[in-house]
Amino acid sequence: MSVFVNGNAIYNDARKGHYAVGAFNTNNLEWTRAILQAAQETNTPVLIQCSMGAAKYMGDYKLVKNLVENEMRVMNITVPVIMHLDHGNYEAAKECIKAGYSSVMFDGHDLPFEENLEKTKEIVKLAHERGISVEAEVGSIGGTEDGVTGAGELASVEEAKTMAATGVDYLACGIGNIHGKYPENWQGLNFDRLKEIADAVDTPLVLHGGSGIPQEQIEKAISMGISKVNINTENQLAFAAATRKYIEAGKDEEGKGYDPRKLLAPGTQAVVDTVKEIIGWLGTPSIK
């Protein structure tokens, strides 16, 4: 029996309750521990996601899944954890279904819509046979994620309705959001389009590129139907700043401060603190 949950009940409750549950990318052992620690300390469910790039960096999808699973065991994690593939292509989604992920995203936004739709249907069938949830995408998220670049096109309401009808469990839709740092001339989220989509589909909606969007805009989006918010860049920046501070203070030259377990500790704690802060303003309720 899997230690992971597929997240369907969690995100459906979030959509009905007008709050969101964070989806945090892991990049290594330290990040895995940090995300799990933050979730346990806040007593909230969490989604840990692995991108195609992270899987390549760490070894493969199965290694990442096993790492999360074993860290849950040794850390005595009792909160629900969703193991998710982030922005996977068709082959990656099939591989993660086979590897035992409890949730996968098939990102076909760069394909012609009909091909995206057909491949999504296939992934839904394969995943649902195994009790695995599926996220799909319409429109595109701006910026670059693992070499896939989107211009940030707004999702079509009709395409969102058609995609939701495939039985996907959550739906990512482009509403002006981008990956990475937001440029100074960014126009903000398109709440008119979000309202149109939220009114048209009951599926929990996903906001990618959550790092860098002003908190009040994310909170407004959550009140309108966003149930899952993806966070990665914010953690990367916090990790980098804490590590820089440690080195610039000369801590790595004090005693055995160069030991990677000491060198990486401030950055790891920064990820814990950042995840806990974000969980707070997403409004994720503690488990009763």
Backbone as CSV, one residue per row, in Angstrom:
resi,resn,N_x,N_y,N_z,CA_x,CA_y,CA_z,C_x,C_y,C_z
1,MET,0.842,-1.205,0.000,0.000,0.000,0.000,0.873,1.248,0.000
2,SER,0.550,2.190,-0.886,1.366,3.401,-1.019,1.249,4.288,0.219
3,VAL,2.361,4.938,0.559,2.321,5.890,1.672,1.764,7.235,1.212
4,PHE,1.615,7.382,-0.109,1.150,8.643,-0.670,-0.369,8.636,-0.894
5,VAL,-0.964,9.817,-0.902,-2.376,9.965,-1.270,-2.428,10.649,-2.631
6,ASN,-3.549,10.475,-3.346,-3.615,11.057,-4.691,-4.080,12.506,-4.711
7,GLY,-4.546,13.009,-3.599,-4.857,14.436,-3.497,-6.241,14.849,-3.931
8,ASN,-7.018,13.939,-4.495,-8.335,14.328,-5.013,-9.237,14.937,-3.939
9,ALA,-9.365,14.249,-2.821,-10.224,14.755,-1.749,-9.672,16.058,-1.192
10,ILE,-8.362,16.145,-1.074,-7.714,17.341,-0.521,-8.002,18.565,-1.382
11,TYR,-7.826,18.427,-2.696,-8.014,19.591,-3.572,-9.485,19.902,-3.850
12,ASN,-10.325,18.885,-3.851,-11.761,19.167,-3.976,-12.263,19.934,-2.758
13,ASP,-11.786,19.548,-1.571,-12.147,20.276,-0.353,-11.615,21.712,-0.395
14,ALA,-10.410,21.870,-0.945,-9.814,23.208,-1.034,-10.640,24.108,-1.951
15,ARG,-11.095,23.550,-3.069,-11.899,24.354,-4.001,-13.213,24.782,-3.332
16,LYS,-13.853,23.838,-2.637,-15.118,24.158,-1.963,-14.909,25.123,-0.796
17,GLY,-13.754,24.990,-0.123,-13.504,25.801,1.064,-12.801,27.110,0.806
18,HIS,-12.479,27.394,-0.481,-11.817,28.650,-0.876,-10.479,28.851,-0.164
19,TYR,-9.695,27.768,-0.121,-8.305,27.880,0.317,-7.475,27.075,-0.682
20,ALA,-6.161,27.050,-0.505,-5.301,26.304,-1.424,-4.320,25.454,-0.644
21,VAL,-3.792,24.445,-1.318,-2.745,23.599,-0.756,-1.504,23.784,-1.622
22,GLY,-0.367,24.020,-0.976,0.856,24.298,-1.710,1.450,23.069,-2.379
23,ALA,2.053,23.305,-3.542,2.785,22.272,-4.273,4.222,22.758,-4.387
24,PHE,5.131,22.065,-3.730,6.508,22.536,-3.610,7.459,21.585,-4.321
25,ASN,8.292,22.144,-5.189,9.261,21.336,-5.923,10.424,20.935,-5.027
26,THR,10.815,19.667,-5.153,12.031,19.236,-4.473,13.166,19.172,-5.482
27,ASN,14.371,19.438,-4.999,15.551,19.432,-5.865,16.673,18.541,-5.340
28,ASN,16.574,18.154,-4.079,17.596,17.285,-3.501,17.115,16.768,-2.142
29,LEU,17.988,16.092,-1.407,17.622,15.543,-0.111,17.221,16.652,0.872
30,GLU,18.011,17.728,0.896,17.739,18.804,1.858,16.363,19.416,1.625
31,TRP,16.022,19.644,0.363,14.728,20.251,0.064,13.590,19.307,0.426
32,THR,13.789,18.027,0.186,12.772,17.039,0.533,12.492,17.084,2.032
33,ARG,13.549,17.072,2.824,13.394,17.114,4.271,12.752,18.426,4.726
34,ALA,13.152,19.517,4.104,12.631,20.832,4.496,11.128,20.936,4.252
35,ILE,10.680,20.472,3.083,9.249,20.547,2.746,8.439,19.656,3.688
36,LEU,8.935,18.453,3.918,8.230,17.539,4.820,8.194,18.098,6.242
37,GLN,9.296,18.668,6.700,9.340,19.237,8.052,8.329,20.365,8.204
38,ALA,8.264,21.238,7.197,7.328,22.369,7.249,5.887,21.886,7.300
39,ALA,5.572,20.871,6.507,4.208,20.335,6.495,3.863,19.703,7.836
40,GLN,4.816,18.951,8.400,4.568,18.287,9.677,4.394,19.318,10.800
41,GLU,5.228,20.351,10.803,5.161,21.361,11.860,3.889,22.202,11.788
42,THR,3.343,22.362,10.573,2.087,23.110,10.427,0.877,22.177,10.448
43,ASN,1.145,20.860,10.456,0.087,19.848,10.466,-0.877,20.036,9.294
44,THR,-0.290,20.204,8.102,-1.092,20.409,6.892,-0.666,19.422,5.807
45,PRO,-1.586,19.057,4.903,-1.211,18.198,3.773,-0.267,18.952,2.847
46,VAL,0.526,18.210,2.085,1.477,18.868,1.193,1.652,18.046,-0.074
47,LEU,1.925,18.735,-1.157,2.242,18.084,-2.419,3.717,18.348,-2.710
48,ILE,4.501,17.285,-2.815,5.910,17.396,-3.211,5.985,17.026,-4.678
49,GLN,6.553,17.920,-5.467,6.584,17.629,-6.895,8.011,17.595,-7.436
50,CYS,8.167,16.745,-8.436,9.443,16.539,-9.095,9.290,16.902,-10.565
51,SER,10.116,17.800,-11.039,10.095,18.148,-12.458,10.967,17.172,-13.240
52,MET,10.864,17.208,-14.551,11.707,16.348,-15.376,13.173,16.694,-15.160
53,GLY,13.481,17.976,-15.017,14.860,18.395,-14.792,15.396,17.923,-13.459
54,ALA,14.565,17.982,-12.418,14.996,17.522,-11.096,15.251,16.029,-11.100
55,ALA,14.392,15.277,-11.802,14.586,13.825,-11.878,15.893,13.494,-12.584
56,LYS,16.199,14.223,-13.637,17.454,14.008,-14.366,18.645,14.342,-13.473
57,TYR,18.542,15.418,-12.716,19.618,15.854,-11.826,19.842,14.852,-10.694
58,MET,18.745,14.353,-10.117,18.844,13.486,-8.942,19.048,12.017,-9.294
59,GLY,18.729,11.625,-10.497,18.912,10.228,-10.920,17.816,9.764,-11.845
60,ASP,16.626,9.552,-11.295,15.450,9.247,-12.107,14.208,9.399,-11.234
61,TYR,13.044,9.199,-11.828,11.782,9.431,-11.120,11.618,8.490,-9.932
62,LYS,12.031,7.239,-10.116,11.881,6.270,-9.038,12.752,6.631,-7.846
63,LEU,13.962,7.114,-8.111,14.850,7.512,-7.020,14.222,8.631,-6.194
64,VAL,13.659,9.631,-6.879,13.038,10.748,-6.173,11.865,10.264,-5.333
65,LYS,11.036,9.410,-5.916,9.884,8.864,-5.188,10.339,8.080,-3.966
66,ASN,11.376,7.248,-4.135,11.888,6.462,-3.014,12.500,7.349,-1.935
67,LEU,13.164,8.418,-2.351,13.750,9.353,-1.389,12.663,9.975,-0.521
68,VAL,11.602,10.472,-1.161,10.507,11.091,-0.408,9.877,10.065,0.537
69,GLU,9.649,8.878,0.022,9.020,7.809,0.796,9.856,7.459,2.035
70,ASN,11.150,7.325,1.847,12.019,6.947,2.962,12.220,8.077,3.957
71,GLU,12.251,9.311,3.468,12.341,10.442,4.396,11.063,10.546,5.229
72,MET,9.925,10.267,4.635,8.676,10.239,5.399,8.757,9.223,6.531
73,ARG,9.379,8.079,6.229,9.498,7.018,7.231,10.414,7.446,8.376
74,VAL,11.610,7.922,8.057,12.573,8.232,9.123,12.200,9.505,9.885
75,MET,11.423,10.397,9.246,11.005,11.634,9.905,9.669,11.480,10.627
76,ASN,9.086,10.288,10.551,7.783,10.027,11.174,6.716,11.019,10.712
77,ILE,6.633,11.201,9.394,5.658,12.132,8.828,4.261,11.517,8.903
78,THR,3.335,12.248,9.482,1.967,11.734,9.646,0.943,12.500,8.804
79,VAL,1.348,13.640,8.210,0.399,14.405,7.393,0.314,13.781,5.997
80,PRO,-0.812,13.980,5.276,-0.932,13.428,3.920,0.079,14.058,2.965
81,VAL,0.751,13.225,2.188,1.736,13.685,1.213,1.343,13.177,-0.174
82,ILE,1.309,14.067,-1.130,1.015,13.730,-2.525,2.342,13.766,-3.284
83,MET,2.681,12.691,-3.961,3.916,12.637,-4.764,3.550,12.882,-6.218
84,HIS,4.045,13.996,-6.762,3.523,14.518,-8.033,4.629,14.771,-9.052
85,LEU,4.340,14.450,-10.289,5.197,14.845,-11.412,4.765,16.229,-11.883
86,ASP,5.712,17.159,-11.965,5.411,18.527,-12.381,5.839,18.734,-13.833
87,HIS,4.940,19.239,-14.661,5.234,19.554,-16.070,5.876,18.385,-16.811
88,GLY,5.259,17.220,-16.694,5.789,16.064,-17.395,5.281,15.974,-18.830
89,ASN,6.138,15.500,-19.722,5.647,15.205,-21.069,4.970,13.825,-21.051
90,TYR,4.545,13.363,-22.202,3.774,12.119,-22.291,4.555,10.931,-21.730
91,GLU,5.826,10.816,-22.123,6.640,9.687,-21.662,6.920,9.786,-20.166
92,ALA,7.183,10.987,-19.681,7.458,11.162,-18.250,6.233,10.805,-17.419
93,ALA,5.060,11.209,-17.885,3.832,10.903,-17.149,3.630,9.394,-17.053
94,LYS,3.856,8.678,-18.164,3.706,7.216,-18.148,4.742,6.575,-17.226
95,GLU,5.959,7.120,-17.237,7.019,6.561,-16.392,6.694,6.743,-14.912
96,CYS,6.147,7.907,-14.555,5.833,8.171,-13.147,4.619,7.370,-12.681
97,ILE,3.685,7.113,-13.577,2.564,6.229,-13.247,3.107,4.844,-12.909
98,LYS,4.030,4.378,-13.725,4.638,3.060,-13.498,5.480,3.034,-12.224
99,ALA,6.137,4.167,-11.921,7.041,4.227,-10.764,6.310,4.321,-9.433
100,GLY,5.002,4.637,-9.486,4.233,4.678,-8.251,3.973,6.056,-7.688
101,TYR,4.084,7.086,-8.531,3.684,8.423,-8.083,2.178,8.397,-7.823
102,SER,1.702,9.249,-6.933,0.269,9.248,-6.655,-0.465,10.305,-7.471
103,SER,0.300,11.111,-8.215,-0.286,12.190,-9.003,0.702,12.561,-10.109
104,VAL,0.184,12.855,-11.299,1.062,13.262,-12.401,0.455,14.435,-13.153
105,MET,1.337,15.295,-13.646,0.889,16.342,-14.561,1.373,15.984,-15.960
106,PHE,0.431,15.875,-16.889,0.801,15.792,-18.296,0.639,17.196,-18.867
107,ASP,1.755,17.780,-19.269,1.748,19.138,-19.801,1.875,19.086,-21.315
108,GLY,0.730,19.172,-21.986,0.722,19.133,-23.448,0.407,20.474,-24.066
109,HIS,0.661,21.567,-23.322,0.248,22.896,-23.818,0.978,23.290,-25.099
110,ASP,2.190,22.700,-25.320,2.962,23.057,-26.512,2.555,22.236,-27.730
111,LEU,1.588,21.334,-27.560,1.072,20.530,-28.670,-0.185,21.188,-29.240
112,PRO,-0.566,20.846,-30.466,-1.883,21.282,-30.958,-2.953,20.816,-29.980
113,PHE,-3.995,21.593,-29.773,-4.960,21.283,-28.722,-5.544,19.888,-28.843
114,GLU,-5.868,19.463,-30.053,-6.471,18.135,-30.220,-5.516,17.030,-29.776
115,GLU,-4.218,17.208,-30.055,-3.235,16.216,-29.627,-3.064,16.246,-28.111
116,ASN,-3.041,17.443,-27.542,-2.988,17.598,-26.086,-4.172,16.871,-25.451
117,LEU,-5.351,17.051,-26.036,-6.577,16.453,-25.516,-6.515,14.923,-25.571
118,GLU,-6.095,14.381,-26.712,-6.052,12.922,-26.868,-5.036,12.280,-25.940
119,LYS,-3.869,12.901,-25.831,-2.840,12.351,-24.947,-3.272,12.470,-23.479
120,THR,-3.964,13.557,-23.142,-4.475,13.701,-21.774,-5.456,12.585,-21.458
121,LYS,-6.345,12.269,-22.410,-7.311,11.182,-22.213,-6.592,9.859,-21.939
122,GLU,-5.510,9.615,-22.678,-4.758,8.371,-22.487,-4.120,8.321,-21.099
123,ILE,-3.541,9.444,-20.674,-2.898,9.499,-19.356,-3.945,9.352,-18.254
124,VAL,-5.096,9.980,-18.436,-6.176,9.859,-17.450,-6.584,8.396,-17.294
125,LYS,-6.735,7.701,-18.412,-7.137,6.289,-18.367,-6.085,5.448,-17.641
126,LEU,-4.824,5.617,-18.012,-3.741,4.851,-17.393,-3.633,5.138,-15.896
127,ALA,-3.733,6.422,-15.548,-3.559,6.829,-14.150,-4.740,6.404,-13.286
128,HIS,-5.946,6.654,-13.772,-7.135,6.367,-12.969,-7.305,4.867,-12.711
129,GLU,-6.799,4.046,-13.622,-6.835,2.596,-13.388,-6.031,2.211,-12.152
130,ARG,-5.078,3.064,-11.784,-4.198,2.796,-10.645,-4.465,3.734,-9.463
131,GLY,-5.561,4.493,-9.529,-5.897,5.404,-8.437,-5.002,6.623,-8.348
132,ILE,-4.407,6.994,-9.479,-3.484,8.133,-9.537,-4.212,9.330,-10.133
133,SER,-4.013,10.509,-9.558,-4.683,11.704,-10.063,-3.878,12.341,-11.193
134,VAL,-4.558,13.155,-11.995,-3.949,13.748,-13.183,-4.219,15.252,-13.239
135,GLU,-3.168,15.999,-13.561,-3.283,17.435,-13.825,-2.980,17.665,-15.296
136,ALA,-3.773,18.519,-15.926,-3.539,18.887,-17.322,-3.404,20.400,-17.407
137,GLU,-3.006,20.889,-18.581,-2.816,22.339,-18.749,-3.456,22.828,-20.037
138,VAL,-4.109,23.977,-19.942,-4.613,24.676,-21.126,-4.073,26.099,-21.088
139,GLY,-3.941,26.695,-22.281,-3.229,27.961,-22.342,-1.772,27.631,-22.103
140,SER,-0.979,28.606,-21.737,0.402,28.274,-21.372,0.867,29.213,-20.279
141,ILE,1.775,28.685,-19.461,2.367,29.472,-18.396,3.602,30.145,-18.975
142,GLY,3.746,31.430,-18.800,4.878,32.146,-19.365,6.193,31.712,-18.749
143,GLY,7.300,32.063,-19.423,8.617,31.732,-18.902,9.051,30.350,-19.342
144,THR,10.149,29.879,-18.746,10.736,28.599,-19.133,10.792,27.651,-17.953
145,GLU,10.344,26.422,-18.173,10.390,25.372,-17.158,10.962,24.130,-17.816
146,ASP,12.170,23.738,-17.384,12.826,22.547,-17.935,12.926,22.591,-19.456
147,GLY,13.260,23.760,-19.982,13.473,23.890,-21.415,12.223,24.116,-22.229
148,VAL,11.046,24.043,-21.600,9.793,24.306,-22.309,9.381,25.743,-22.029
149,THR,9.323,26.565,-23.075,9.030,27.980,-22.915,7.615,28.296,-23.354
150,GLY,6.898,29.023,-22.516,5.546,29.464,-22.848,5.490,30.983,-22.878
151,ALA,4.726,31.511,-23.791,4.621,32.963,-23.916,3.606,33.533,-22.942
152,GLY,2.870,32.653,-22.283,1.909,33.132,-21.300,0.539,33.402,-21.884
153,GLU,0.129,32.628,-22.900,-1.182,32.844,-23.512,-2.294,32.529,-22.517
154,LEU,-3.354,33.315,-22.572,-4.502,33.056,-21.706,-5.203,31.782,-22.155
155,ALA,-5.653,31.018,-21.191,-6.376,29.789,-21.500,-7.737,30.126,-22.096
156,SER,-8.156,29.342,-23.067,-9.483,29.467,-23.650,-10.503,28.813,-22.725
157,VAL,-11.606,29.484,-22.505,-12.643,28.931,-21.640,-13.203,27.647,-22.235
158,GLU,-13.425,27.632,-23.541,-13.972,26.441,-24.195,-12.991,25.276,-24.110
159,GLU,-11.698,25.568,-24.283,-10.694,24.511,-24.165,-10.627,23.992,-22.734
160,ALA,-10.779,24.887,-21.771,-10.784,24.471,-20.365,-11.954,23.530,-20.095
161,LYS,-13.133,23.850,-20.625,-14.308,22.997,-20.446,-14.096,21.635,-21.099
162,THR,-13.516,21.635,-22.300,-13.276,20.382,-23.017,-12.256,19.522,-22.281
163,MET,-11.202,20.167,-21.771,-10.173,19.425,-21.041,-10.727,18.872,-19.731
164,ALA,-11.518,19.660,-19.034,-12.107,19.201,-17.769,-12.996,17.984,-17.990
165,ALA,-13.624,17.927,-19.159,-14.535,16.819,-19.471,-13.801,15.488,-19.658
166,THR,-12.466,15.517,-19.772,-11.700,14.270,-19.896,-11.641,13.531,-18.561
167,GLY,-12.021,14.220,-17.478,-11.952,13.604,-16.163,-10.679,13.922,-15.396
168,VAL,-9.894,14.902,-15.891,-8.690,15.295,-15.149,-9.089,15.753,-13.754
169,ASP,-8.187,15.577,-12.819,-8.502,15.866,-11.418,-8.193,17.299,-11.022
170,TYR,-7.218,17.918,-11.705,-7.016,19.359,-11.553,-6.468,19.940,-12.838
171,LEU,-6.743,21.227,-13.001,-6.494,21.875,-14.288,-5.676,23.151,-14.113
172,ALA,-4.503,23.169,-14.769,-3.673,24.370,-14.792,-4.105,25.218,-15.976
173,CYS,-4.304,26.496,-15.731,-4.746,27.367,-16.813,-3.911,28.649,-16.821
174,GLY,-3.528,29.055,-18.018,-2.756,30.280,-18.155,-3.649,31.492,-17.926
175,ILE,-3.307,32.288,-16.912,-4.078,33.521,-16.639,-3.121,34.695,-16.442
176,GLY,-2.002,34.659,-17.199,-1.012,35.734,-17.099,0.143,35.409,-16.182
177,ASN,0.154,34.202,-15.620,1.225,33.799,-14.703,2.432,33.282,-15.481
178,ILE,3.631,33.389,-14.881,4.854,32.935,-15.529,5.734,32.197,-14.531
179,HIS,6.671,31.410,-15.067,7.652,30.736,-14.218,8.843,31.659,-13.972
180,GLY,9.483,31.459,-12.836,10.679,32.240,-12.541,10.356,33.618,-11.995
181,LYS,11.342,34.529,-12.049,11.138,35.887,-11.548,10.201,36.656,-12.480
182,TYR,9.351,37.480,-11.888,8.426,38.281,-12.684,9.096,39.585,-13.107
183,PRO,8.973,39.960,-14.387,9.582,41.215,-14.847,8.834,42.431,-14.304
184,GLU,9.493,43.573,-14.298,8.897,44.790,-13.750,7.645,45.216,-14.514
185,ASN,7.581,44.887,-15.814,6.430,45.313,-16.624,5.301,44.278,-16.658
186,TRP,5.349,43.291,-15.741,4.302,42.268,-15.702,2.957,42.917,-15.405
187,GLN,1.931,42.484,-16.123,0.619,43.118,-16.048,-0.270,42.572,-14.929
188,GLY,0.158,41.508,-14.266,-0.667,40.930,-13.205,-1.548,39.807,-13.728
189,LEU,-2.210,39.116,-12.807,-3.101,38.024,-13.191,-4.364,38.576,-13.861
190,ASN,-4.897,37.794,-14.799,-6.122,38.189,-15.489,-7.310,37.558,-14.749
191,PHE,-7.882,38.317,-13.830,-8.957,37.776,-12.993,-10.258,37.591,-13.766
192,ASP,-10.437,38.370,-14.831,-11.644,38.190,-15.653,-11.656,36.799,-16.285
193,ARG,-10.491,36.381,-16.821,-10.420,35.065,-17.446,-10.521,33.965,-16.393
194,LEU,-9.912,34.174,-15.234,-10.013,33.193,-14.159,-11.461,32.994,-13.748
195,LYS,-12.214,34.074,-13.637,-13.630,33.968,-13.250,-14.416,33.189,-14.298
196,GLU,-14.141,33.470,-15.574,-14.845,32.763,-16.654,-14.584,31.260,-16.590
197,ILE,-13.331,30.892,-16.345,-12.980,29.468,-16.273,-13.574,28.838,-15.019
198,ALA,-13.446,29.528,-13.882,-13.964,28.996,-12.618,-15.477,28.809,-12.664
199,ASP,-16.165,29.695,-13.369,-17.617,29.570,-13.511,-17.996,28.407,-14.428
200,ALA,-17.074,28.042,-15.348,-17.382,27.036,-16.367,-17.045,25.621,-15.930
201,VAL,-16.071,25.463,-15.005,-15.657,24.114,-14.595,-15.588,24.019,-13.075
202,ASP,-15.917,22.834,-12.570,-15.850,22.595,-11.122,-14.510,22.012,-10.691
203,THR,-13.685,21.634,-11.654,-12.387,21.023,-11.356,-11.506,21.989,-10.561
204,PRO,-10.789,21.512,-9.532,-9.840,22.379,-8.830,-8.827,22.969,-9.813
205,LEU,-8.595,24.258,-9.713,-7.712,24.960,-10.643,-6.337,25.179,-10.021
206,VAL,-5.323,25.187,-10.893,-3.934,25.258,-10.443,-3.276,26.540,-10.928
207,LEU,-2.565,27.196,-10.023,-1.807,28.400,-10.369,-0.329,28.044,-10.380
208,HIS,0.248,27.984,-11.577,1.690,27.760,-11.696,2.405,29.106,-11.611
209,GLY,3.706,29.061,-11.368,4.463,30.303,-11.278,4.039,31.129,-10.080
210,GLY,3.715,30.456,-8.964,3.216,31.174,-7.795,4.245,32.086,-7.146
211,SER,5.535,31.759,-7.301,6.589,32.566,-6.681,6.668,33.935,-7.354
212,GLY,6.547,34.985,-6.556,6.708,36.332,-7.094,5.404,37.057,-7.370
213,ILE,4.284,36.328,-7.404,2.992,36.997,-7.553,2.661,37.636,-6.206
214,PRO,2.250,38.913,-6.201,1.907,39.553,-4.931,0.896,38.720,-4.140
215,GLN,1.093,38.673,-2.833,0.267,37.831,-1.979,-1.221,38.133,-2.145
216,GLU,-1.568,39.414,-2.261,-2.989,39.763,-2.358,-3.609,39.230,-3.649
217,GLN,-2.802,39.135,-4.738,-3.320,38.582,-5.991,-3.533,37.071,-5.864
218,ILE,-2.604,36.398,-5.202,-2.777,34.956,-5.007,-3.990,34.682,-4.126
219,GLU,-4.154,35.473,-3.069,-5.296,35.273,-2.180,-6.613,35.511,-2.916
220,LYS,-6.635,36.504,-3.804,-7.840,36.760,-4.600,-8.104,35.595,-5.542
221,ALA,-7.028,35.070,-6.179,-7.182,33.938,-7.096,-7.710,32.711,-6.353
222,ILE,-7.228,32.492,-5.132,-7.696,31.367,-4.327,-9.183,31.512,-4.018
223,SER,-9.609,32.719,-3.717,-11.024,32.954,-3.408,-11.914,32.685,-4.619
224,MET,-11.304,32.683,-5.829,-12.063,32.502,-7.066,-11.987,31.083,-7.626
225,GLY,-11.259,30.171,-6.967,-11.241,28.790,-7.449,-9.879,28.141,-7.572
226,ILE,-8.794,28.924,-7.420,-7.456,28.311,-7.424,-7.300,27.491,-6.147
227,SER,-6.956,26.216,-6.301,-6.876,25.306,-5.159,-5.473,24.761,-4.932
228,LYS,-4.631,24.864,-5.942,-3.248,24.372,-5.866,-2.336,25.472,-6.379
229,VAL,-1.335,25.832,-5.573,-0.398,26.889,-5.958,1.005,26.300,-5.978
230,ASN,1.680,26.411,-7.127,3.015,25.846,-7.289,4.094,26.839,-6.875
231,ILE,5.024,26.374,-6.057,6.095,27.219,-5.542,7.436,26.540,-5.764
232,ASN,8.384,27.254,-6.375,9.739,26.739,-6.522,10.757,27.877,-6.412
233,THR,10.586,28.910,-7.247,11.562,29.997,-7.291,11.726,30.670,-5.932
234,GLU,10.630,30.857,-5.217,10.702,31.506,-3.908,11.618,30.728,-2.958
235,ASN,11.526,29.418,-2.990,12.404,28.587,-2.170,13.853,28.661,-2.661
236,GLN,14.035,28.690,-3.972,15.384,28.784,-4.520,16.062,30.078,-4.065
237,LEU,15.327,31.172,-4.118,15.893,32.464,-3.717,16.217,32.487,-2.231
238,ALA,15.333,31.913,-1.415,15.563,31.874,0.032,16.780,31.006,0.354
239,PHE,16.890,29.870,-0.320,18.020,28.965,-0.112,19.331,29.656,-0.494
240,ALA,19.323,30.325,-1.644,20.538,30.987,-2.126,20.950,32.124,-1.191
241,ALA,19.997,32.911,-0.721,20.313,34.049,0.150,20.911,33.586,1.474
242,ALA,20.349,32.531,2.050,20.853,32.029,3.329,22.243,31.413,3.168
243,THR,22.462,30.733,2.057,23.773,30.130,1.807,24.819,31.211,1.581
244,ARG,24.457,32.248,0.828,25.372,33.370,0.587,25.743,34.053,1.899
245,LYS,24.771,34.263,2.748,25.022,34.915,4.033,26.002,34.112,4.871
246,TYR,25.835,32.802,4.878,26.711,31.894,5.640,28.160,32.004,5.153
247,ILE,28.331,31.990,3.841,29.679,32.028,3.269,30.302,33.411,3.411
248,GLU,29.521,34.456,3.134,30.058,35.817,3.231,30.432,36.180,4.663
249,ALA,29.796,35.507,5.633,30.143,35.727,7.037,31.367,34.918,7.451
250,GLY,31.902,34.126,6.506,33.090,33.334,6.780,32.830,32.097,7.619
251,LYS,31.571,31.718,7.748,31.228,30.563,8.592,31.832,29.263,8.054
252,ASP,32.004,29.206,6.738,32.564,27.988,6.150,34.039,27.807,6.493
253,GLU,34.682,28.869,6.996,36.093,28.800,7.349,36.304,28.661,8.855
254,GLU,35.207,28.559,9.593,35.293,28.376,11.041,35.152,26.899,11.371
255,GLY,36.202,26.320,11.980,36.153,24.901,12.303,35.898,24.073,11.059
256,LYS,34.886,23.212,11.149,34.518,22.390,9.995,33.260,22.940,9.324
257,GLY,33.203,24.258,9.246,32.045,24.901,8.620,31.899,24.592,7.147
258,TYR,32.948,24.039,6.557,32.898,23.651,5.147,32.175,22.318,4.949
259,ASP,31.939,21.581,6.037,31.199,20.316,5.964,29.852,20.590,5.298
260,PRO,29.513,19.872,4.217,28.257,20.164,3.510,27.024,20.098,4.403
261,ARG,27.101,19.292,5.456,25.951,19.211,6.365,25.759,20.522,7.120
262,LYS,26.869,21.237,7.359,26.787,22.548,8.004,26.567,23.648,6.970
263,LEU,27.243,23.502,5.834,27.163,24.498,4.773,25.745,24.645,4.222
264,LEU,25.027,23.520,4.119,23.689,23.534,3.538,22.585,23.763,4.570
265,ALA,22.946,23.734,5.856,21.919,23.840,6.902,21.153,25.166,6.882
266,PRO,21.829,26.331,6.750,21.062,27.593,6.741,20.084,27.682,5.570
267,GLY,20.499,27.227,4.391,19.607,27.237,3.236,18.428,26.314,3.420
268,THR,18.696,25.156,4.009,17.621,24.194,4.264,16.602,24.775,5.235
269,GLN,17.090,25.424,6.305,16.171,26.051,7.261,15.388,27.172,6.607
270,ALA,16.015,27.884,5.668,15.317,28.957,4.946,14.159,28.406,4.127
271,VAL,14.342,27.207,3.560,13.252,26.571,2.811,12.127,26.175,3.764
272,VAL,12.486,25.622,4.932,11.468,25.283,5.935,10.645,26.516,6.281
273,ASP,11.331,27.618,6.579,10.653,28.852,6.990,9.780,29.414,5.870
274,THR,10.278,29.353,4.639,9.528,29.884,3.492,8.270,29.055,3.237
275,VAL,8.412,27.730,3.275,7.258,26.855,3.042,6.207,27.081,4.130
276,LYS,6.630,27.191,5.383,5.678,27.419,6.474,4.950,28.749,6.296
277,GLU,5.677,29.769,5.882,5.053,31.084,5.669,4.017,31.011,4.550
278,ILE,4.384,30.337,3.450,3.472,30.232,2.309,2.238,29.414,2.675
279,ILE,2.424,28.322,3.407,1.284,27.521,3.852,0.305,28.396,4.627
280,GLY,0.856,29.304,5.419,0.025,30.202,6.209,-0.862,31.097,5.372
281,TRP,-0.260,31.752,4.361,-1.113,32.664,3.599,-1.891,32.007,2.471
282,LEU,-1.639,30.730,2.207,-2.542,29.992,1.305,-3.837,29.644,2.000
283,GLY,-3.801,29.724,3.333,-5.004,29.420,4.103,-5.234,27.936,4.319
284,THR,-4.190,27.111,4.083,-4.340,25.668,4.273,-4.659,25.361,5.724
285,PRO,-5.806,24.762,6.019,-6.157,24.486,7.417,-5.381,23.305,7.987
286,SER,-5.143,23.350,9.291,-4.501,22.234,9.969,-5.441,21.025,9.957
287,ILE,-4.857,19.851,9.973,-5.635,18.613,9.993,-6.211,18.416,11.385
288,LYS,-7.486,18.130,11.452,-8.137,17.959,12.752,-8.025,16.514,13.216
